[in-house]
Amino acid sequence: MSMKKPLIIFFTAFYFSTQILANTFSNSVNKTDTIILNPHIGFSHILMLQNKTTVREMVMWGPFSFGIDAIQIKPNGFTICYNNALWLAGTLQYKKTAFDAPHKSTSYTTSILYGFMYQGQVILGYTINATNDFLITFGGGIGVQGGIVFASTFVEKGVFANLPSSTLFAWNIGCPIQIGFQYFFNETVGVSCSTTEQIGFGGGEGHKYFLSFAFTHTFSVRAGLSFRL
C-alpha cells in the first residue's frame, strides 16, 4: 500500500471524529450535565499482525503517554468521553516467522523510537454512580491514532547497530471499548484510572521493520487526577 492511501484514510477519519466531538460538545452541554476533566499519564501496548500464505509478521510497540480526557455525564447517566493522549518514544519489536518447513525461521529485532503519536477517541457509554463520590463509566466508540516517530538504534539477533535515522509515519483506526473509575475526595478534586482496548487496522511507512497495512490491537492504561466542574 502506498503512503498516500494511509494518509487519506487517517486524516479523513480524524476530521470526522473531531467534528463529531466539537458539535456534540457545543450543542449538548447544559447546566444539568456533569463535566469531568482527567489529566493523566499512562502506558499503551500496540500489536500489529499480518498473515500471508507463507509468512507471519508481527510488530509490538510499548509507548508511554500523557494527555487529558473530558467526560460529559447527562442526568440520566448517558456519557460521552473525549480521550486525548500523546504517545512518547518506546521500543519497537519485530518478529517474522516463515511457515514453509524447508525455510522455517524466526528473526527478532528491536528498535528505539523517538517522536510522538496522537491518540484520539470518542466513547459513548453510561456512568454508574456507585456513591456520590465514586463513579464507574463504560462504553465504546471510535478511535484514531497517528504521528511521526524516528528510529536509529537497532538490536538484531543480539547485535547493536547504529543505522541512519529513518522517519516513520504510523496510523491506526479502530473501535475502542473502555471502563473507567473516578473517586472524588470532595466536590471538585479526585483521582481516576481507566483501561481501553481497541481493535482495528493500521500501518506505517518509512521503517525497515514496520508493516504497511495490518490488523491492530491497542491496550491502554491511564491514571491521574479528576476535576469535576
C-alpha positions, 0 to 999 in steps of 0.5 A: 500500500502506498503512503498516500492511501494511509494518509487519506484514510487517517486524516479523513477519519480524524476530521470526522471524529473531531467534528463529531466531538466539537458539535456534540460538545457545543450543542449538548452541554447544559447546566444539568450535565456533569463535566469531568476533566482527567489529566493523566499519564499512562502506558499503551501496548500496540500489536500489529499482525499480518498473515500471508500464505507463507509468512507471519509478521508481527510488530509490538510497540510499548509507548508511554503517554500523557494527555487529558480526557473530558467526560460529559455525564447527562442526568440520566447517566448517558456519557460521552468521553473525549480521550486525548493522549500523546504517545512518547518514544518506546521500543519497537519489536519485530518478529517474522516467522516463515511457515514453509518447513524447508525455510522455517525461521524466526528473526527478532529485532528491536528498535528505539523510537523517538517522536510522538503519536496522537491518540484520539477517541470518542466513547459513548457509554453510561456512568454508574454512580456507585456513591456520590463520590465514586463513579464507574463509566463504560462504553465504546466508540471510535478511535484514531491514532497517528504521528511521526516517530524516528528510529536509529538504534537497532538490536538484531539477533543480539547485535547493536547497530547504529543505522541512519535515522529513518522517519516513520509515519504510523496510523491506526483506526479502530473501535475502542471499548473502555471502563473507567473509575473516578473517586472524588475526595470532595466536590471538585478534586479526585483521582481516576484510572481507566483501561481501553482496548481497541481493535482495528487496522493500521500501518506505517511507512518509512521503517525497515521493520514496520508493516504497511497495512495490518490488523491492530490491537491497542491496550491502554492504561491511564491514571491521574487526577479528576476535576469535576466542574 
